[in-house]
C-alpha cells in the first residue's frame, strides 16, 4: 500500500435510511441495517475493537439521522473527537 493513500470519510449532514447505510469516520465504523419493517440495527466499532450494537424501532418505513460534530468541553477549542447522531 502506498504512503500517499487517503481515507474517505463520511460527510456531516442528514441521511435517509431506506435499507442499509454505512458511515466511515476516523477510527470508527458505523452501520445501519433494516432488520424488519419497523426496526433497524445499529452497529458501531472503534479502532480498539469496542463494539456497540442497538436496535432502533421506527414507526414509518424510513428513518432520518443527522451526523454532526459535537463541541468540545473546553469550547471554543477547534477540535473534538466526539460525534453526535440524532434520530
Number of C-alpha atoms within 10 A of each C-alpha: 4 5 5 6 7 7 9 9 12 13 12 14 11 14 13 12 17 14 15 13 14 14 15 14 15 12 11 16 17 17 16 21 18 20 14 12 13 14 18 23 16 17 16 17 15 14 10 8 10 9 13 11 13 11 14 16 14 14 9 9 13 15 19 11 13 14 17 15 15 13 16 13 8 9 9 8 9 8 12 13 10 10 13 11 13 10 11
